[in-house]
Amino acid sequence: MSRHISVESIQGKQRKEISEEIQQQAKKAALSAIKNVLEAGLEAEVEGQLGRKKGEVRLSRSQGRLSEWRCGHCGSQNANQFLRYGHYRRNAGNGMGTYPGTARSYARVSTVRSRCDLRF
């Protein structure tokens, strides 16, 4: 809801309340944007290491590409041997505080596992 208010008509306590409300809304918007950028960056890292976007088909074994990641169990670096395995929630605080709201107040971090079933 928006309404036109002249600056001259706002005094003392009312001015402070309006200023605090604006600051809260700006902080909430900034934290939401930070969370979106963080999640997009994490997803881009997974896509870069796997060499494919979510839902894309893996290349055949003969067309494998190396990843910087290495399976701690079998030692494989073949990106085709790594699979997405859902997400987990991470409360990632920052200099401005934690993410607001109750729905999806955590950042989603992709889980990746090797074909030998060792999760990262």
N, CA, C and O atoms as a GROMACS GRO file, in nm:
protein
  480
    1MET      N    1   0.084  -0.117   0.000
    1MET     CA    2   0.000   0.000   0.000
    1MET      C    3   0.089   0.123   0.000
    1MET      O    4   0.183   0.132   0.079
    2SER      N    5   0.060   0.217  -0.087
    2SER     CA    6   0.137   0.340  -0.089
    2SER      C    7   0.040   0.458  -0.082
    2SER      O    8  -0.072   0.453  -0.132
    3ARG      N    9   0.087   0.562  -0.019
    3ARG     CA   10   0.008   0.685  -0.012
    3ARG      C   11   0.103   0.801  -0.007
    3ARG      O   12   0.216   0.787   0.040
    4HIS      N   13   0.060   0.914  -0.054
    4HIS     CA   14   0.144   1.033  -0.060
    4HIS      C   15   0.138   1.105   0.074
    4HIS      O   16   0.032   1.139   0.125
    5ILE      N   17   0.256   1.128   0.131
    5ILE     CA   18   0.267   1.200   0.257
    5ILE      C   19   0.373   1.307   0.238
    5ILE      O   20   0.481   1.279   0.187
    6SER      N   21   0.342   1.428   0.278
    6SER     CA   22   0.442   1.534   0.268
    6SER      C   23   0.540   1.522   0.384
    6SER      O   24   0.503   1.484   0.495
    7VAL      N   25   0.666   1.554   0.356
    7VAL     CA   26   0.771   1.544   0.456
    7VAL      C   27   0.743   1.636   0.574
    7VAL      O   28   0.774   1.602   0.688
    8GLU      N   29   0.684   1.751   0.549
    8GLU     CA   30   0.656   1.847   0.655
    8GLU      C   31   0.554   1.794   0.757
    8GLU      O   32   0.555   1.834   0.873
    9SER      N   33   0.466   1.703   0.713
    9SER     CA   34   0.362   1.653   0.803
    9SER      C   35   0.411   1.541   0.895
    9SER      O   36   0.341   1.504   0.989
   10ILE      N   37   0.529   1.487   0.869
   10ILE     CA   38   0.583   1.379   0.950
   10ILE      C   39   0.670   1.439   1.060
   10ILE      O   40   0.763   1.515   1.031
   11GLN      N   41   0.641   1.406   1.185
   11GLN     CA   42   0.714   1.461   1.298
   11GLN      C   43   0.766   1.350   1.389
   11GLN      O   44   0.707   1.243   1.395
   12GLY      N   45   0.874   1.376   1.458
   12GLY     CA   46   0.931   1.296   1.565
   12GLY      C   47   0.916   1.146   1.556
   12GLY      O   48   0.980   1.082   1.473
   13LYS      N   49   0.830   1.090   1.644
   13LYS     CA   50   0.813   0.945   1.657
   13LYS      C   51   0.765   0.882   1.527
   13LYS      O   52   0.814   0.775   1.488
   14GLN      N   53   0.672   0.945   1.460
   14GLN     CA   54   0.619   0.892   1.334
   14GLN      C   55   0.730   0.884   1.228
   14GLN      O   56   0.738   0.787   1.154
   15ARG      N   57   0.816   0.986   1.222
   15ARG     CA   58   0.927   0.987   1.127
   15ARG      C   59   1.022   0.871   1.156
   15ARG      O   60   1.069   0.803   1.065
   16LYS      N   61   1.050   0.849   1.284
   16LYS     CA   62   1.139   0.740   1.324
   16LYS      C   63   1.080   0.605   1.288
   16LYS      O   64   1.152   0.518   1.238
   17GLU      N   65   0.949   0.584   1.310
   17GLU     CA   66   0.883   0.458   1.277
   17GLU      C   67   0.888   0.432   1.127
   17GLU      O   68   0.915   0.319   1.085
   18ILE      N   69   0.862   0.533   1.048
   18ILE     CA   70   0.866   0.518   0.902
   18ILE      C   71   1.008   0.484   0.857
   18ILE      O   72   1.028   0.397   0.772
   19SER      N   73   1.106   0.553   0.914
   19SER     CA   74   1.245   0.528   0.879
   19SER      C   75   1.285   0.385   0.915
   19SER      O   76   1.352   0.319   0.835
   20GLU      N   77   1.246   0.335   1.031
   20GLU     CA   78   1.277   0.199   1.072
   20GLU      C   79   1.210   0.096   0.982
   20GLU      O   80   1.270  -0.006   0.948
   21GLU      N   81   1.086   0.122   0.943
   21GLU     CA   82   1.015   0.031   0.853
   21GLU      C   83   1.084   0.023   0.717
   21GLU      O   84   1.098  -0.085   0.659
   22ILE      N   85   1.127   0.137   0.666
   22ILE     CA   86   1.198   0.139   0.537
   22ILE      C   87   1.329   0.062   0.548
   22ILE      O   88   1.363  -0.014   0.458
   23GLN      N   89   1.402   0.079   0.658
   23GLN     CA   90   1.527   0.007   0.679
   23GLN      C   91   1.504  -0.144   0.688
   23GLN      O   92   1.582  -0.221   0.631
   24GLN      N   93   1.399  -0.186   0.758
   24GLN     CA   94   1.368  -0.329   0.769
   24GLN      C   95   1.335  -0.389   0.633
   24GLN      O   96   1.382  -0.499   0.600
   25GLN      N   97   1.254  -0.318   0.554
   25GLN     CA   98   1.218  -0.370   0.423
   25GLN      C   99   1.339  -0.375   0.330
   25GLN      O  100   1.353  -0.470   0.252
   26ALA      N  101   1.427  -0.276   0.338
   26ALA     CA  102   1.547  -0.275   0.255
   26ALA      C  103   1.641  -0.389   0.294
   26ALA      O  104   1.700  -0.454   0.208
   27LYS      N  105   1.654  -0.414   0.424
   27LYS     CA  106   1.740  -0.524   0.472
   27LYS      C  107   1.685  -0.658   0.427
   27LYS      O  108   1.760  -0.745   0.384
   28LYS      N  109   1.552  -0.675   0.436
   28LYS     CA  110   1.489  -0.800   0.395
   28LYS      C  111   1.512  -0.824   0.245
   28LYS      O  112   1.541  -0.936   0.204
   29ALA      N  113   1.497  -0.719   0.164
   29ALA     CA  114   1.519  -0.731   0.020
   29ALA      C  115   1.665  -0.764  -0.011
   29ALA      O  116   1.694  -0.846  -0.098
   30ALA      N  117   1.757  -0.699   0.060
   30ALA     CA  118   1.900  -0.724   0.038
   30ALA      C  119   1.936  -0.867   0.076
   30ALA      O  120   2.010  -0.933   0.002
   31LEU      N  121   1.886  -0.916   0.188
   31LEU     CA  122   1.916  -1.053   0.231
   31LEU      C  123   1.859  -1.155   0.133
   31LEU      O  124   1.922  -1.258   0.106
   32SER      N  125   1.741  -1.128   0.080
   32SER     CA  126   1.681  -1.217  -0.019
   32SER      C  127   1.767  -1.221  -0.145
   32SER      O  128   1.788  -1.328  -0.203
   33ALA      N  129   1.816  -1.105  -0.187
   33ALA     CA  130   1.902  -1.100  -0.306
   33ALA      C  131   2.033  -1.173  -0.281
   33ALA      O  132   2.082  -1.243  -0.370
   34ILE      N  133   2.091  -1.158  -0.161
   34ILE     CA  134   2.216  -1.227  -0.127
   34ILE      C  135   2.195  -1.378  -0.132
   34ILE      O  136   2.279  -1.451  -0.185
   35LYS      N  137   2.083  -1.424  -0.078
   35LYS     CA  138   2.054  -1.568  -0.078
   35LYS      C  139   2.042  -1.621  -0.221
   35LYS      O  140   2.094  -1.728  -0.252
   36ASN      N  141   1.973  -1.546  -0.306
   36ASN     CA  142   1.957  -1.589  -0.446
   36ASN      C  143   2.092  -1.596  -0.517
   36ASN      O  144   2.117  -1.689  -0.593
   37VAL      N  145   2.178  -1.498  -0.494
   37VAL     CA  146   2.310  -1.496  -0.557
   37VAL      C  147   2.394  -1.612  -0.504
   37VAL      O  148   2.465  -1.678  -0.580
   38LEU      N  149   2.388  -1.636  -0.373
   38LEU     CA  150   2.462  -1.747  -0.312
   38LEU      C  151   2.419  -1.881  -0.371
   38LEU      O  152   2.504  -1.962  -0.410
   39GLU      N  153   2.289  -1.904  -0.379
   39GLU     CA  154   2.239  -2.031  -0.434
   39GLU      C  155   2.276  -2.046  -0.581
   39GLU      O  156   2.312  -2.155  -0.625
   40ALA      N  157   2.267  -1.937  -0.657
   40ALA     CA  158   2.302  -1.944  -0.799
   40ALA      C  159   2.452  -1.973  -0.816
   40ALA      O  160   2.491  -2.048  -0.905
   41GLY      N  161   2.535  -1.914  -0.731
   41GLY     CA  162   2.678  -1.939  -0.737
   41GLY      C  163   2.714  -2.083  -0.704
   41GLY      O  164   2.798  -2.144  -0.770
   42LEU      N  165   2.649  -2.137  -0.601
   42LEU     CA  166   2.673  -2.277  -0.564
   42LEU      C  167   2.629  -2.371  -0.676
   42LEU      O  168   2.698  -2.468  -0.706
   43GLU      N  169   2.515  -2.343  -0.736
   43GLU     CA  170   2.465  -2.427  -0.845
   43GLU      C  171   2.557  -2.416  -0.967
   43GLU      O  172   2.579  -2.516  -1.036
   44ALA      N  173   2.610  -2.296  -0.994
   44ALA     CA  174   2.703  -2.278  -1.106
   44ALA      C  175   2.831  -2.357  -1.084
   44ALA      O  176   2.888  -2.411  -1.179
   45GLU      N  177   2.877  -2.365  -0.958
   45GLU     CA  178   2.996  -2.444  -0.927
   45GLU      C  179   2.973  -2.592  -0.957
   45GLU      O  180   3.058  -2.658  -1.015
   46VAL      N  181   2.856  -2.643  -0.917
   46VAL     CA  182   2.824  -2.784  -0.943
   46VAL      C  183   2.814  -2.807  -1.094
   46VAL      O  184   2.868  -2.906  -1.144
   47GLU      N  185   2.746  -2.718  -1.165
   47GLU     CA  186   2.734  -2.732  -1.310
   47GLU      C  187   2.870  -2.729  -1.378
   47GLU      O  188   2.895  -2.806  -1.471
   48GLY      N  189   2.959  -2.641  -1.331
   48GLY     CA  190   3.093  -2.632  -1.388
   48GLY      C  191   3.174  -2.758  -1.366
   48GLY      O  192   3.245  -2.804  -1.456
   49GLN      N  193   3.166  -2.814  -1.246
   49GLN     CA  194   3.242  -2.935  -1.215
   49GLN      C  195   3.187  -3.058  -1.286
   49GLN      O  196   3.263  -3.144  -1.330
   50LEU      N  197   3.055  -3.066  -1.298
   50LEU     CA  198   2.994  -3.182  -1.364
   50LEU      C  199   2.992  -3.166  -1.516
   50LEU      O  200   2.980  -3.266  -1.588
   51GLY      N  201   3.002  -3.044  -1.565
   51GLY     CA  202   3.000  -3.020  -1.709
   51GLY      C  203   2.861  -3.033  -1.769
   51GLY      O  204   2.847  -3.054  -1.889
   52ARG      N  205   2.760  -3.019  -1.687
   52ARG     CA  206   2.622  -3.030  -1.736
   52ARG      C  207   2.528  -2.961  -1.638
   52ARG      O  208   2.556  -2.951  -1.518
   53LYS      N  209   2.418  -2.915  -1.692
   53LYS     CA  210   2.315  -2.853  -1.609
   53LYS      C  211   2.229  -2.960  -1.545
   53LYS      O  212   2.232  -3.077  -1.584
   54LYS      N  213   2.153  -2.919  -1.446
   54LYS     CA  214   2.063  -3.012  -1.379
   54LYS      C  215   1.964  -3.069  -1.480
   54LYS      O  216   1.901  -2.994  -1.554
   55GLY      N  217   1.950  -3.200  -1.482
   55GLY     CA  218   1.856  -3.266  -1.572
   55GLY      C  219   1.916  -3.308  -1.705
   55GLY      O  220   1.854  -3.385  -1.778
   56GLU      N  221   2.035  -3.259  -1.739
   56GLU     CA  222   2.098  -3.299  -1.864
   56GLU      C  223   2.156  -3.439  -1.852
   56GLU      O  224   2.195  -3.483  -1.743
   57VAL      N  225   2.160  -3.509  -1.963
   57VAL     CA  226   2.212  -3.646  -1.967
   57VAL      C  227   2.364  -3.643  -1.961
   57VAL      O  228   2.429  -3.558  -2.023
   58ARG      N  229   2.421  -3.736  -1.886
   58ARG     CA  230   2.567  -3.749  -1.879
   58ARG      C  231   2.620  -3.800  -2.012
   58ARG      O  232   2.550  -3.870  -2.085
   59LEU      N  233   2.744  -3.765  -2.042
   59LEU     CA  234   2.810  -3.816  -2.162
   59LEU      C  235   2.844  -3.963  -2.142
   59LEU      O  236   2.843  -4.012  -2.029
   60SER      N  237   2.873  -4.032  -2.250
   60SER     CA  238   2.914  -4.172  -2.237
   60SER      C  239   3.051  -4.179  -2.170
   60SER      O  240   3.123  -4.079  -2.166
   61ARG      N  241   3.087  -4.295  -2.119
   61ARG     CA  242   3.214  -4.309  -2.049
   61ARG      C  243   3.333  -4.271  -2.137
   61ARG      O  244   3.431  -4.216  -2.088
   62SER      N  245   3.323  -4.300  -2.267
   62SER     CA  246   3.434  -4.268  -2.356
   62SER      C  247   3.449  -4.118  -2.377
   62SER      O  248   3.555  -4.072  -2.420
   63GLN      N  249   3.345  -4.041  -2.348
   63GLN     CA  250   3.349  -3.896  -2.364
   63GLN      C  251   3.364  -3.826  -2.229
   63GLN      O  252   3.324  -3.710  -2.215
   64GLY      N  253   3.420  -3.892  -2.132
   64GLY     CA  254   3.431  -3.837  -1.997
   64GLY      C  255   3.518  -3.711  -1.994
   64GLY      O  256   3.604  -3.691  -2.079
   65ARG      N  257   3.493  -3.627  -1.895
   65ARG     CA  258   3.574  -3.508  -1.874
   65ARG      C  259   3.619  -3.508  -1.730
   65ARG      O  260   3.549  -3.559  -1.642
   66LEU      N  261   3.735  -3.451  -1.706
   66LEU     CA  262   3.789  -3.449  -1.571
   66LEU      C  263   3.730  -3.334  -1.491
   66LEU      O  264   3.707  -3.225  -1.543
   67SER      N  265   3.707  -3.360  -1.365
   67SER     CA  266   3.660  -3.261  -1.270
   67SER      C  267   3.774  -3.230  -1.174
   67SER      O  268   3.865  -3.311  -1.158
   68GLU      N  269   3.770  -3.114  -1.112
   68GLU     CA  270   3.867  -3.083  -1.007
   68GLU      C  271   3.838  -3.166  -0.883
   68GLU      O  272   3.926  -3.187  -0.799
   69TRP      N  273   3.716  -3.215  -0.871
   69TRP     CA  274   3.678  -3.297  -0.757
   69TRP      C  275   3.733  -3.438  -0.774
   69TRP      O  276   3.749  -3.488  -0.886
   70ARG      N  277   3.763  -3.500  -0.663
   70ARG     CA  278   3.812  -3.637  -0.664
   70ARG      C  279   3.735  -3.716  -0.559
   70ARG      O  280   3.719  -3.670  -0.446
   71CYS      N  281   3.687  -3.833  -0.596
   71CYS     CA  282   3.617  -3.920  -0.502
   71CYS      C  283   3.717  -3.966  -0.396
   71CYS      O  284   3.824  -4.015  -0.428
   72GLY      N  285   3.680  -3.949  -0.271
   72GLY     CA  286   3.767  -3.989  -0.162
   72GLY      C  287   3.777  -4.140  -0.145
   72GLY      O  288   3.867  -4.190  -0.078
   73HIS      N  289   3.685  -4.212  -0.206
   73HIS     CA  290   3.684  -4.358  -0.192
   73HIS      C  291   3.757  -4.426  -0.308
   73HIS      O  292   3.848  -4.506  -0.286
   74CYS      N  293   3.715  -4.396  -0.431
   74CYS     CA  294   3.773  -4.466  -0.547
   74CYS      C  295   3.876  -4.381  -0.621
   74CYS      O  296   3.948  -4.434  -0.706
   75GLY      N  297   3.885  -4.251  -0.592
   75GLY     CA  298   3.984  -4.164  -0.656
   75GLY      C  299   3.945  -4.112  -0.792
   75GLY      O  300   4.024  -4.042  -0.855
   76SER      N  301   3.826  -4.143  -0.840
   76SER     CA  302   3.783  -4.101  -0.973
   76SER      C  303   3.767  -3.950  -0.980
   76SER      O  304   3.719  -3.886  -0.886
   77GLN      N  305   3.810  -3.893  -1.094
   77GLN     CA  306   3.786  -3.751  -1.123
   77GLN      C  307   3.698  -3.735  -1.246
   77GLN      O  308   3.677  -3.622  -1.292
   78ASN      N  309   3.646  -3.843  -1.298
   78ASN     CA  310   3.560  -3.840  -1.415
   78ASN      C  311   3.427  -3.776  -1.375
   78ASN      O  312   3.355  -3.828  -1.290
   79ALA      N  313   3.394  -3.662  -1.438
   79ALA     CA  314   3.272  -3.590  -1.404
   79ALA      C  315   3.146  -3.674  -1.425
   79ALA      O  316   3.045  -3.652  -1.359
   80ASN      N  317   3.152  -3.772  -1.516
   80ASN     CA  318   3.036  -3.858  -1.539
   80ASN      C  319   3.012  -3.953  -1.424
   80ASN      O  320   2.904  -4.012  -1.414
   81GLN      N  321   3.109  -3.970  -1.336
   81GLN     CA  322   3.093  -4.059  -1.222
   81GLN      C  323   3.030  -3.988  -1.102
   81GLN      O  324   2.998  -4.051  -1.001
   82PHE      N  325   3.011  -3.855  -1.113
   82PHE     CA  326   2.949  -3.779  -1.005
   82PHE      C  327   2.802  -3.752  -1.037
   82PHE      O  328   2.768  -3.717  -1.150
   83LEU      N  329   2.717  -3.770  -0.939
   83LEU     CA  330   2.573  -3.755  -0.956
   83LEU      C  331   2.519  -3.653  -0.857
   83LEU      O  332   2.567  -3.643  -0.744
   84ARG      N  333   2.420  -3.578  -0.900
   84ARG     CA  334   2.348  -3.490  -0.807
   84ARG      C  335   2.266  -3.579  -0.714
   84ARG      O  336   2.212  -3.682  -0.754
   85TYR      N  337   2.259  -3.537  -0.588
   85TYR     CA  338   2.188  -3.618  -0.490
   85TYR      C  339   2.102  -3.530  -0.401
   85TYR      O  340   2.100  -3.546  -0.279
   86GLY      N  341   2.031  -3.437  -0.464
   86GLY     CA  342   1.941  -3.348  -0.391
   86GLY      C  343   2.010  -3.227  -0.331
   86GLY      O  344   2.114  -3.184  -0.380
   87HIS      N  345   1.952  -3.174  -0.226
   87HIS     CA  346   2.003  -3.055  -0.159
   87HIS      C  347   1.995  -3.074  -0.009
   87HIS      O  348   1.923  -3.160   0.041
   88TYR      N  349   2.072  -2.994   0.062
   88TYR     CA  350   2.053  -2.983   0.206
   88TYR      C  351   2.043  -2.835   0.240
   88TYR      O  352   2.088  -2.750   0.164
   89ARG      N  353   1.984  -2.806   0.354
   89ARG     CA  354   1.965  -2.668   0.395
   89ARG      C  355   2.082  -2.622   0.480
   89ARG      O  356   2.133  -2.696   0.564
   90ARG      N  357   2.123  -2.499   0.458
   90ARG     CA  358   2.235  -2.444   0.533
   90ARG      C  359   2.199  -2.303   0.576
   90ARG      O  360   2.168  -2.218   0.492
   91ASN      N  361   2.202  -2.277   0.705
   91ASN     CA  362   2.177  -2.143   0.755
   91ASN      C  363   2.306  -2.064   0.740
   91ASN      O  364   2.396  -2.074   0.823
   92ALA      N  365   2.314  -1.988   0.634
   92ALA     CA  366   2.437  -1.915   0.603
   92ALA      C  367   2.422  -1.769   0.642
   92ALA      O  368   2.369  -1.689   0.566
   93GLY      N  369   2.467  -1.736   0.761
   93GLY     CA  370   2.462  -1.598   0.806
   93GLY      C  371   2.563  -1.513   0.730
   93GLY      O  372   2.655  -1.567   0.667
   94ASN      N  373   2.547  -1.385   0.736
   94ASN     CA  374   2.641  -1.293   0.672
   94ASN      C  375   2.651  -1.168   0.758
   94ASN      O  376   2.597  -1.166   0.869
   95GLY      N  377   2.717  -1.068   0.713
   95GLY     CA  378   2.737  -0.946   0.790
   95GLY      C  379   2.608  -0.873   0.824
   95GLY      O  380   2.606  -0.792   0.916
   96MET      N  381   2.501  -0.900   0.749
   96MET     CA  382   2.373  -0.833   0.772
   96MET      C  383   2.280  -0.915   0.860
   96MET      O  384   2.176  -0.864   0.904
   97GLY      N  385   2.314  -1.040   0.887
   97GLY     CA  386   2.226  -1.125   0.967
   97GLY      C  387   2.191  -1.251   0.891
   97GLY      O  388   2.254  -1.284   0.791
   98THR      N  389   2.090  -1.321   0.940
   98THR     CA  390   2.046  -1.443   0.874
   98THR      C  391   1.930  -1.411   0.780
   98THR      O  392   1.874  -1.301   0.785
   99TYR      N  393   1.895  -1.506   0.697
   99TYR     CA  394   1.791  -1.483   0.597
   99TYR      C  395   1.654  -1.476   0.662
   99TYR      O  396   1.624  -1.557   0.750
  100PRO      N  397   1.572  -1.382   0.621
  100PRO     CA  398   1.443  -1.359   0.686
  100PRO      C  399   1.335  -1.457   0.639
  100PRO      O  400   1.351  -1.528   0.540
  101GLY      N  401   1.227  -1.459   0.712
  101GLY     CA  402   1.110  -1.536   0.672
  101GLY      C  403   1.113  -1.677   0.724
  101GLY      O  404   1.214  -1.723   0.779
  102THR      N  405   1.004  -1.746   0.707
  102THR     CA  406   0.996  -1.884   0.753
  102THR      C  407   1.007  -1.981   0.637
  102THR      O  408   1.065  -2.089   0.652
  103ALA      N  409   0.952  -1.946   0.522
  103ALA     CA  410   0.959  -2.034   0.405
  103ALA      C  411   1.095  -2.016   0.337
  103ALA      O  412   1.130  -1.906   0.294
  104ARG      N  413   1.170  -2.125   0.328
  104ARG     CA  414   1.302  -2.124   0.266
  104ARG      C  415   1.392  -2.018   0.328
  104ARG      O  416   1.453  -1.939   0.256
  105SER      N  417   1.402  -2.016   0.459
  105SER     CA  418   1.490  -1.920   0.525
  105SER      C  419   1.635  -1.968   0.524
  105SER      O  420   1.723  -1.898   0.575
  106TYR      N  421   1.660  -2.083   0.467
  106TYR     CA  422   1.794  -2.137   0.456
  106TYR      C  423   1.837  -2.139   0.311
  106TYR      O  424   1.754  -2.146   0.220
  107ALA      N  425   1.968  -2.132   0.289
  107ALA     CA  426   2.020  -2.147   0.153
  107ALA      C  427   2.021  -2.296   0.118
  107ALA      O  428   2.045  -2.380   0.204
  108ARG      N  429   1.993  -2.327  -0.008
  108ARG     CA  430   1.995  -2.467  -0.054
  108ARG      C  431   2.132  -2.496  -0.114
  108ARG      O  432   2.179  -2.425  -0.203
  109VAL      N  433   2.195  -2.601  -0.065
  109VAL     CA  434   2.327  -2.642  -0.111
  109VAL      C  435   2.313  -2.778  -0.178
  109VAL      O  436   2.260  -2.872  -0.118
  110SER      N  437   2.362  -2.789  -0.301
  110SER     CA  438   2.353  -2.916  -0.374
  110SER      C  439   2.439  -3.023  -0.309
  110SER      O  440   2.549  -2.996  -0.261
  111THR      N  441   2.387  -3.145  -0.308
  111THR     CA  442   2.463  -3.261  -0.262
  111THR      C  443   2.504  -3.340  -0.385
  111THR      O  444   2.422  -3.367  -0.473
  112VAL      N  445   2.631  -3.378  -0.390
  112VAL     CA  446   2.684  -3.455  -0.504
  112VAL      C  447   2.747  -3.581  -0.446
  112VAL      O  448   2.809  -3.577  -0.340
  113ARG      N  449   2.731  -3.692  -0.517
  113ARG     CA  450   2.793  -3.817  -0.473
  113ARG      C  451   2.861  -3.883  -0.592
  113ARG      O  452   2.829  -3.855  -0.707
  114SER      N  453   2.954  -3.969  -0.561
  114SER     CA  454   3.023  -4.046  -0.662
  114SER      C  455   2.942  -4.172  -0.690
  114SER      O  456   2.860  -4.213  -0.608
  115ARG      N  457   2.964  -4.232  -0.804
  115ARG     CA  458   2.893  -4.357  -0.835
  115ARG      C  459   2.927  -4.467  -0.736
  115ARG      O  460   2.849  -4.561  -0.720
  116CYS      N  461   3.041  -4.457  -0.670
  116CYS     CA  462   3.074  -4.558  -0.570
  116CYS      C  463   2.998  -4.530  -0.439
  116CYS      O  464   3.021  -4.597  -0.338
  117ASP      N  465   2.908  -4.430  -0.444
  117ASP     CA  466   2.812  -4.398  -0.338
  117ASP      C  467   2.872  -4.326  -0.218
  117ASP      O  468   2.815  -4.330  -0.109
  118LEU      N  469   2.986  -4.260  -0.236
  118LEU     CA  470   3.042  -4.177  -0.130
  118LEU      C  471   2.991  -4.035  -0.150
  118LEU      O  472   3.015  -3.976  -0.255
  119ARG      N  473   2.923  -3.980  -0.053
  119ARG     CA  474   2.867  -3.846  -0.065
  119ARG      C  475   2.970  -3.740  -0.027
  119ARG      O  476   3.051  -3.761   0.064
  120PHE      N  477   2.966  -3.629  -0.096
  120PHE     CA  478   3.054  -3.515  -0.067
  120PHE      C  479   2.985  -3.421   0.028
  120PHE      O  480   3.042  -3.319   0.066
   0.00000   0.00000   0.00000
